[in-house]
Structure formats: C-alpha cells, structure tokens
Amino acid sequence: MEAVGQPTEAILSRHGNSRGRVALSSPPPCHLPAERSFDALCVTPLHSLHAQLLQIHSLPSAVISRWAKLSSLRAYPSPPTHTIPLVAPVSRLPTHLLAVVPSPNDRRTPTLLIPVDANLFHEVFDNTTFIPQLPPDTPPPSPTFNPATEAFTATVPVLPVVVPHAPSLALLLLFGLGLETDRNMLAAHLLPAEAIAEFPNAAAMSGVVSRLPTTQFDFYWEMNQGLWRNTLALAARNAHLTELVPITLKVVADARKLRIRRW
C-alpha cells in the first residue's frame, strides 16, 4: 500500500506510468448530473451505492432499512435471521446481511442492512474476524418459493458489525469485492468532478477542493478518511482501494492545509 504521507505528485506520477497502475481520466463519466443538489451527493454513498449492492444480489430496495433494537442482536445465542424477498433473476445470493451499526457519535447514519457473500469476502479481504468463515461443507442459501406472494425468498443470518466509517462501507464492499471495477466511479465519490478534471496537476486538484463550500469540503474529507480507515480495518486487497484512495486522500488533505492557511 502507498503511504498517505508521500507527496501527491510522486504518487500520481508513479500511478500514471507505463505499468498501467491506477490513473484517473478527466473528467470521470460517472459523476452526478449537474442538476442534482449537493444534498443528493451527500447521500449517494448511503443510498445509491447500497442500491447497487442490492441490485447485484437481486434484493429489493426495501432491504435498506433501520434495524430495531440492535442491542438485542448481540444477546442472541445464535445469529438472528432475516427473510429477504428476491427479485428474479437471482444473480448472486448473499450468505449474510450486515447490520451496520453507526458509531455513537454518528447520528446522521441509520443502521443499514448490507448483503454480502462471506465466501467472496474472505477471498479478497484479509480481515478474518469481520465476517465468520463458513465451514467448507456449508450449503449455499437456497431460495424458497412463497405461494402467498408468488415470489422467492431467502433467509440469511443478520450479523451486527461496527466499522470506523459506516457511510463508506457500501463503497468499500462494492469495489473491494470486485462487484464494480470502474475506478472513475470510485474517484467520483471521493473528489468533485472539477478537481478530477485537473488531473494530473495535484496542486490544482487540491486548490479546487480547498475552495469548496464548507459542507461540501467536510463531506469529501470525511468520506476519504473514512474509506481509507475502513480499507485498513478490513484489510482490503483490491488495487482500486489500496492505490487510488491514498491519492484522493492526499489531495483532500493538502486542500485542508490550504484552507487552514487562509483562515
């Protein structure tokens, strides 16, 4: 992994070399439409990214919901289960639903249920305690047809988890599990399009970010810090995360220094 403290210019130049490592195009194709408000951008990692995970697992958006009485989950002798309606065709069935518990200081983020395939997780993340490893002979979840609703359902265990930054977990899993591979989409959630358009001029990128309104700057600062902390905590091996996130974090960190100097 690249060290976050290295000069941004050095990191960017190495990642744009002939070895084909991480680079950004300018501008990225996956930024939000101009007519969307910044409020919409702030909830994107929490809603549309979760929706994309749900779509991959063929789950309806109703799965994105608050989970009541989370403290009781930890008191169960065995994990509680949740029955999920499936949307045909089933493309990838999860083995667990992660009940992502926000930190006590985070009152903005609701507790969300995030589908995950534990077997796939352990193939690409080195944190072996975050999700229990399934015994080799564990059968995959089996869809059940419900005659009353004429729909298929699946019952999977609910696993309460705590991460350093709950809002960026969907982004981490989307790329860490290899379900999304467009690094421009990742960059578009970590930097504004105007900053990405200045690539590879790191100073210009930081300058753009430094002039953002406080609400927008705080969003990018928290998202970059949070995603990097999650990447380290879960020991992700995906190159999009381990190589690109330190670059965008350094850009925003340099922008923060510029803002402090202006104060």
N, C-alpha and C positions, 0 to 999 in steps of 0.2 A: 504494500500500500504506500502511496505517496505521503510524505509528511506534509501536514497542513501548513506548517510554518515556513515552507520553502517559498522563494519569490514566485509570484504568479507567472511572470514572464518565462521563467525557467521551466515551470511545469507545463505551461501551454506549448512552449516550443518543442518539448520532448513528446508531448502527446499529439503533435501535428506532424511528426516525422514520417519517414518512408516505411516505418514498420507497421503503419496502419492502426496505431493506437487511437484512443479517444480523441475526437475532434468535433467541433461544432460547425454546423453550416449556418449561413447567415442570409436571411432570418430563418428560424425554425418553422416548419409547416404546421405545427400542432399548437400554436398559441391561440388564445381565446379570441373570438370575434371582437372587433373594436366596439361594437355596441354593448357588449357585456360590461356591467359595472364592476368596480373593484370588489364590491361585496361578493359578487359571484366568483371572482378569482379566489377570494379567501376561503370559500367553502369547497372549491374544486377538489383538493386532495381528500376532503372528508366525504364527499358525495359522489362526484362523477367517477373518481378512481375506484371507490368501493363498488359503484355500479358496474364498472368494467370487470372487476373481480367476480361479481355475482353473475354477470353475463357469461364469463368463461366457465363458471361452474353450473350454468343453467339454473340459477336461482332468481326468483322474482325480487324486485326492489323492496318488497315488504320485509325482507330479511334484515334490512338496515333499520334497526330499531333499538330503543332503550331496553336494557335487561334489568328487571326489577329485583330488588333485594340481593344485590351482588354479594353481600357479606355471607349470605346463606350458602352460596355456591362452594365456598371453601370448607364449609362444615359437612358437606356430603361425604359419606364413606366411599362412594364411587361417583364418578362424574355424572352430573345430570345430563339428560339428553334433550334434544330439540328436534321435532319433526318438521322437515322443510318441504314445501311443495316444489316440484321440479318443473322446469319449462322444457318441453321437448324441442329438439332432440338433446339428450344429455351428452354434453361434450366432455366434462370432467367432473367426477363426483368427489366432493370433499370427504375427508375422514374425520375432520373436527370442525367445530365453529369456535373461533377465538372470541371470547367476551373481553374486549379490550377495555380495561379499567383505566380511566384517566388519573393522573396524579392528583393528590389532594388540592394542589394549588391551581389546577386547571378546571375551571367551572364552565368553560365555553364548549368543551368537547363532550358530547354524550357518549355513553357506553355503547359500543357498536359490536355487532356480530360479524366476524370476517371469516369466510370459508377458506380452508386450507387443506391441502393434501399432505399429510405428515410424511409419507414416503418421499415425495418430491422435495419437501423441505429439508430433510436430512441428506439429500443428495447434493444440495447446493449451499447449505448453511452449516457452519461448524459448531454452533451452539447446540449441544445435545440435550440440554435440560429445559429449553424453552417449550418444546412440544415432546411428549413422551414418544420414545421409539416403539413402534409396533412390533410384536413378535413376528418372525418370518412367516408363520403359518396363519396370520390374521387374515380372514377373508375380507375383500373389499366391501364397502357398504352396498347393499342391494336395494334398488328401488322397489317400492311396493305400490300396487295399484289400489286406489281408494274408489270403490264403486259409487260412493255417495257424491263425490266431487268429480268423478271421471277424470282423475289426474293421478300422476305418480308422485310419491313422496319418498323421502329418505330420512331415517332417524340417525343422528350422529351425536357424539358426546360434545358437551359445551365445556370449553377449557378457559377459565379466567386467567388472563395474563396482564402483566404490567410491563410497559416499555418506557424508555426515557422520554419519548415524544409520541403520544398516541396519534395526533393528526397525520403524521407522515408514514405510519405503518403500512397503509394500503399502497403507497408509492414504493416503499421498500419491498413489499412482497410481490408487487406487480413486476418489478424488474429483477429482484433477487431470485425469484422462481423461474425467470425466463419466459413469463407469460407475455411480456411486452419487451420488444427489442429495439424500438426506435429511440435512440438516445436524444434526439431533438425534442421528443415529448418529455423526457426527463428534464432536460435543460429548461424547457418552457415552464416547468413548475418551480424552478429554482432561481431563475433570473427573468427580468422583464424582457420582452422582445427587443426593445430599444437597446438594451445592453448587449444582448447576443449579436445584434447587428454590427457591433463594434469589434467583434472577434476578428483577429487575434490580438488586438490592442488592449492589453489588460488594464492599463491606466485609464483608457477611455471607458472601458466597461465599468470600472469602479466609479468613475466620475458620474456616469449616468445613474447608477444605483444610489450614489450619495445624494443626488438631488431629488429623489423620490419624496413624496409626502410622508410624514412620519408613520402613518398607519400602514402604508404600503411597504416602507422600508422595514418596519418591525415584522411584517409578515415574512418577507424573504430572509431576514436574519434568523428568525425563529425556525423557519422551515429548513434552512440549510444546516443550522446547528443541530436541530432535532433529527433530521435524516441521517446525518453523519454519526450522531450518538447511537441511533438505532442500528446503523450499519456495523458499528464496532460491537455493540452489545450482542447482536445476533450472529456476529462473525460471518457476514455475507462474503461470498467469493466472487460474485458477479462483477465483471470488469466495469460495466457501466456505473456501478455504485462506487467501487473502490478506486476508480481512476477519475471519473467525472466529478463526483461530489466534492472532493478536496479542491478542485479547481474553482467551482462555483462558490464554495465556502470562502476561499481566499479572496475572491472578487468582492464578496459582500463584506468580509472583514476589513479589507482595505477601504471600502466605501464608508464603513463605520468610523474609521480613523479620520477620514476626510470630514465627516460630519462633526466629529468632536473638535477638530481644529477650528472649524467655522464658528463653533459656539464660543 
